[in-house]
Amino acid sequence: MGTEWLERTELLIQKNGIEQLKSCNVLVVGLGGVGAYAAEMLCRAGIGSMTIVDGDTVDVTNINRQLPATHSNIGKSKTEVLAQRYLDINPSIKLTVLHQFFNAEDFDGLLSKDFDYVVDAIDTLSPKVSLIQTAITKNIPLVSSMGAGGKLDPSLIKISDISKSYNCRLAKVLRKRLGKLGIRKGFQVVFSNEDVSDEVVREEYSKNKKSTVGTISYMPAIFGCFCASNVITNLLKNSNPEF
């Protein structure tokens, strides 16, 4: 298959930009509302190699906001659905698919691969902290998504160093946990400073989470696009400082 589908992208970032992205290897962990869109934007931009990681299956409650979630996909693994989709977009992409949940001790082995960038789209705090810590220890650039739940206004989404994030509950907890590990800055986060009403939060007592937050269709997708833009623009800077 040719590269005609990248014609518009090449017009924007030139041939050397296309070749730069084609040579890069990106890891995306978490394929929910944010991660699946981030991975798709990377795929459509022409990233040459990508590893996608998620152990979850499509649930009916995902349909309001998650890319792989349709009624016909309920019960299927998110990695299976998205791998088919991404390969249909770019049959030449070197795609590694890991249908599993990673614990803290697993990330050292995962990040022993030669990744140029990591996208953290994990919902659960402990593995999120572990992934960030491991990436920083190994000097792998990383962008991390904070909470898109409870938010409605996309104009308030920002991207900054974790040390400059504010008015985001997940970012606050993450800063505290990472601070205990001696990590207070050094990676980008996508966050919104929009206030979240207590009325949109429902307390839970399940294994993986303590609460469920109301979500709207477009916010996680925009968070994912912000993550992808951070990866792409920084990778392009490696080949052309003007980007």
ZISULDA-V386094 format. One record per pair of residues at least 12 apart in sequence whose C-alpha atoms are under 6 Angstrom apart, sorted by sequence separation. I is the first residue (numbers start at 1). J is the second residue. D is the distance in Angstrom with one decimal. If there is no record, write none. Layout:
BEGIN
i->I j->J d->D
i->I j->J d->D
END
This chain:
BEGIN
i->201 j->213 d->4.5
i->200 j->213 d->5.8
i->200 j->214 d->5.3
i->59 j->74 d->5.4
i->58 j->74 d->4.9
i->58 j->75 d->5.2
i->57 j->75 d->5.5
i->58 j->76 d->5.7
i->57 j->76 d->5.3
i->57 j->77 d->4.1
i->58 j->78 d->5.9
i->79 j->99 d->6.0
i->57 j->78 d->5.3
i->163 j->185 d->5.2
i->27 j->50 d->5.7
i->30 j->53 d->5.9
i->31 j->54 d->5.9
i->104 j->127 d->5.5
i->119 j->142 d->5.9
i->147 j->170 d->6.0
i->162 j->185 d->5.7
i->22 j->46 d->5.8
i->24 j->48 d->5.7
i->25 j->49 d->4.5
i->26 j->50 d->4.8
i->27 j->51 d->4.8
i->28 j->52 d->5.0
i->29 j->53 d->4.8
i->30 j->54 d->5.2
i->103 j->127 d->5.8
i->117 j->141 d->5.0
i->118 j->142 d->4.6
i->119 j->143 d->5.2
i->120 j->144 d->4.5
i->121 j->145 d->5.5
i->146 j->170 d->6.0
i->22 j->47 d->4.9
i->23 j->48 d->5.6
i->25 j->50 d->5.4
i->117 j->142 d->5.7
i->168 j->193 d->5.9
i->21 j->47 d->4.8
i->22 j->48 d->3.9
i->104 j->130 d->5.2
i->161 j->187 d->5.5
i->162 j->188 d->5.8
i->167 j->193 d->4.9
i->161 j->188 d->4.4
i->162 j->189 d->5.6
i->160 j->188 d->5.2
i->160 j->189 d->5.6
i->159 j->189 d->5.5
i->159 j->190 d->4.5
i->33 j->65 d->5.7
i->158 j->190 d->5.8
i->33 j->66 d->4.3
i->158 j->191 d->5.4
i->32 j->66 d->5.8
i->157 j->191 d->5.6
i->158 j->192 d->5.9
i->157 j->192 d->4.3
i->156 j->192 d->5.4
i->49 j->93 d->5.7
i->51 j->95 d->5.8
i->55 j->99 d->4.6
i->145 j->189 d->5.6
i->146 j->190 d->5.8
i->48 j->93 d->5.2
i->49 j->94 d->4.5
i->50 j->95 d->5.1
i->51 j->96 d->4.5
i->52 j->97 d->5.3
i->53 j->98 d->4.8
i->54 j->99 d->5.2
i->55 j->100 d->3.7
i->142 j->187 d->5.9
i->143 j->188 d->4.8
i->144 j->189 d->4.7
i->145 j->190 d->4.9
i->146 j->191 d->5.1
i->49 j->95 d->5.9
i->51 j->97 d->5.9
i->54 j->100 d->5.4
i->55 j->101 d->4.6
i->143 j->189 d->5.5
i->150 j->196 d->5.4
i->54 j->101 d->5.9
i->150 j->213 d->5.9
i->149 j->213 d->5.4
i->150 j->214 d->5.3
i->149 j->214 d->5.8
i->150 j->215 d->5.6
i->149 j->215 d->4.9
i->148 j->220 d->5.5
i->35 j->121 d->5.1
i->26 j->115 d->5.5
i->25 j->115 d->5.1
i->26 j->116 d->5.8
i->25 j->116 d->5.4
i->26 j->117 d->5.0
i->27 j->118 d->4.8
i->28 j->119 d->4.7
i->29 j->120 d->5.4
i->30 j->121 d->4.8
i->26 j->118 d->5.8
i->29 j->121 d->5.7
i->30 j->122 d->4.9
i->65 j->217 d->4.3
i->64 j->217 d->5.5
i->37 j->221 d->5.7
i->34 j->220 d->4.7
i->38 j->224 d->4.2
i->42 j->228 d->6.0
i->33 j->220 d->5.0
i->34 j->221 d->5.5
i->37 j->224 d->5.1
i->38 j->225 d->5.4
i->34 j->223 d->5.9
i->35 j->224 d->5.8
i->34 j->224 d->4.4
i->38 j->228 d->5.0
END
